[in-house]
Amino acid sequence: MARTVGFLAFTLFSIFLVSSSPAIAGSAQYSVQSYGAKPDGTTDSTKAFLAAWAQVCGSSEPASLYVPSGRFSLGKVTFQGPCKNSAILVTIDGTLVAPSDYSAIGHENNWLMFEHVDGVTVSGGILDGQGTALWSCKASGKSCPSGATSIEFSNSNNIQINGLASQDSQKFHVVINGCNNVRAQDVKVSAAGDSPNTDGIHVEQSNGVTILNSKIGTGDDCVSIGPGTTNLWIENVACGPGHGISIGSLGKELEEDGVQNVTVKTCTFSGTENGVRIKSWGRPSTGFAKNILFQHAVMTNVQNPIVIDQNYCPGDKNCPNQQSGIKIIDVTYQDIHGSSATEVAVKLDCSKKNPCTGIELEDVKLTYNNRPAEASCTNAAGTTSGFVQPSSCL
């Protein structure tokens, strides 16, 4: 476990970098109400938020944007950088409410966006995406917008997200894309278990992201990990309902960055579709997933507690009779226990062209209907140690 110790040291160093950013106590504070925002839940406060942001971002000294209690209706807002200072605090005591007409932002990639910023902390607050009407539209089979991510951090550095709650997002709740050194803690995500594409926290093309002490219940992955993610630490996340914590889908593109140095530690999964999952499209790609540790996980009635699926191909479109090019190397499952809702609790379905290698099962105990569950392995090679149940198929 030397790699784990080394990565822990890296993570602690990253946390130090974030926590040692310039102090913003006593900084100039700009309340959105001073610029005309109304906490009545109906008045469009978009311009007021942008005006307050312009002051905060344009300050050469540390500054804060304050959202008082109440419900503030907002259209699409981009908090654009770079800013003149790298110590911005966004304190939200109220609720930010998306338009009730989902078409107002449904064709946008995101509702709230922080882009090209450095040293921004978002603290507290509730984001109400009002996504239920769009979900119903999608369920009806009608032509609908794809939906907007509630909040995205793009091409930004040294970001903290503390105590933020997101409910009923149209699409993804929180996206971290192209960022370095991000710490998200005490995040709460809630959406219906059948809400489509409502991933809780999605990370891609980012380095040094830490997700701690969060509770995520949604209709898709609790945490999804996309291409180009490196040095990701996830700890003490409660997942359910949802599709588990997933690396992938990988391999959607032929030329794709890999995923490496990911630790998922001390997480619980309750009634989820999957537990810890790696999935890739069944078609050629230059990508990979390597040096992955899933440790100290508790499964309660999870359909697929441990799963690698390298034959992902929704609707059998654009990939029949092809093999995944994603290389999956050095994946450790350590101290994983609990109950499976299906007989096969460990399913490693790897690529014939690129078999999974370096898979390690250590101290795994998974049951189905109070008896040992089963395991299935295809094109997977590795070792077991300690007590392993179901009996290893490696």
Helices and strands as residue ranges (DSSP letters): H 2-19, E 28-31, G 32-35, E 40-44, H 46-58, E 63-67, E 71-73, E 77-80, E 88-92, E 95-97, G 102-104, E 110-115, E 120-123, E 126-128, H 132-140, E 149-154, E 157-162, E 165-167, E 174-177, E 180-185, E 188-190, E 201-204, E 207-217, E 223-225, E 230-239, E 245-250, E 259-270, E 274-281, E 288-302, E 304-312, G 314-316, E 327-340, E 344-349, E 356-368, E 371-372, E 374-378, E 380-389
